[in-house]
Amino acid sequence: MIRTDPDSPTAEAPADHRAVVLAAAREVFAERGYRRTAVEAVASRAGVATAAVTALFGDKAGLFTALVRHSGRAAGLLEPDLGFGERDRAARVARTYLLMWESSVRRAELEPVYRVALGDPEASALFCRCFAGVLNRQLTDAIDRRVPGPGGRDMRAALFGAHLSGIAIARYLTRVEPLATAPLSDVIAWITPTLNYYLRGLPGEHCGAAGEHGRDGAQTAGS
């Protein structure tokens, strides 16, 4: 339980209690959502002065950004390399990412910030800047430069990330059945061909145009 006594030692040495403030922020953001959360409420929950929170994180946007980064690092989502250099990279990345959600400890870090981000456009933009930046850099480097298609590598990176995030949201947050209770190995097997398509295209597509072939290939990969 976060201490709420403003006269506690926490209020006297806020720089040494960054984790306490972030834990309080997770609670308050989860309870109130982004729009209705105030820095003052987080400071009260943490048992520190409001000035201490602003000194550490700036405004509410800075506090939420710090919380997203903290949660991502704790869950392993902001690791420098999620396995994009591996030969079976699509399946490997899918397994690595979804295993984070399978872990109750890691899910406890990720779920609150995901829910807050899904409920508010400003929070969503902050969330995407934190997570998407890391993932898109790795994804873009992993995508075969020869694969054609509208939007090029950036579009394929965005589609890969959106597909994988959507699976996680449906499976772990909104609990869409039968996806929510399907064996993880089955889920990975089902989505890997489409993820591979985003990264590599279809066999022979490197020499083709980005028109009807690409659209037909997307249907084939997702079927």
DAPEPE-V695954 format. One line per field, one symbol per residue. ss: DSSP state (2 for helix, 1 for strand, 0 for the rest). psi: psi as a letter, one per 20 degrees, with the letter a starting at -180 (. if undefined). burial: I if it has 9 or more other C-alpha atoms within 8 Angstrom, else O. A space follows every 50 residues. Layout:
ss->???
psi->???
burial->???
This chain:
ss->00000000222202222222222222222222000000222222220002 22222220022222222222222220000000000000222222222222 22022222222222222200222222222222222222222200000000 02222222222222222222222000002220022222222222222222 00002220000222222222220
psi->ppqjoijrhhhhmhhjkghgghggggggghhirghjpqhhhggghikrqh hhghhgicahghghghggggggghijhkqhojkiiqglhghgggggghhh hhphghhhgggghggghhiphghgggghhgghggghggghhhpphiprqp ibhgghgggggggghhggghghgilpqjhhjqphhggghgigghhhghhi aqpihhirrkdhghghhhgghi.
burial->OIOIOIOIOIIOOIOOIIOIIIIIIIOIIIOIIIOOIOIOIIIIIIIIII OIIIOOIIOIIIIIIIIIIOIIIIIOIIOOOOOIOOOOIIIIIIIIIIOI IOOOOIIOIIIIIOIIIIIIOOIIIIIIOIIIIIIIOIIIOIIOOOIIIO OIIIIIIIIIIOIIOOOIIIIIOOIOOOIIOOOOOOIIIOIIIIIIIIII IOOOIIOOIIOOIIOOIIOOIOO
